[in-house]
């Protein structure tokens, strides 16, 4: 029987991508998607929440009401996992990333706010809600600097690379 992607059969390669190529692929994924699933932990157990995100390099950011369950969870435990994935058509198209880090809540008085805020595309949200574009929101902004990322892309198998790759902000 003919097989569309014969390179998916057989043993899974274990070869690692060079860091620069892995970073390029991760950034491509983060740039080509706009929804993620945030995983937090709270008194009622784990909580996975779909959220629209923006990114600046390996930092993912979003805004939320302080009273939301995810924000209450982050206030008590800032550890977070973020899942980003492309639409799945078949095994060959499987592509996603799990980012792990700590969430930080930034307000305008924080020094990192001015660095991250320009990457947050608030204008489209304002247009959708009929809000004036000359009145930008003032935050707060939740930022997650990825400490480590597990990147999965089955297309990598075609070139002899492992479909699961590992990135750390500070390589060992």
Secondary structure, 3 states (H helix, E strand, C coil): CCCCCHHHCCCCCCECCCHHHHHHHHHHHHHHCCEEEEEEEECCEEEEEEEECEEECCEEEECCCCCCHHHHHHHHCCEEEEEEECCCCCHHHCEEEEEEEEEEEECCCCHHHHHHHCCCCHHHHHHHCCCCCCCCCCCCEEEEEEEEEEEEEHHHHHHCECCEEEEECCCC
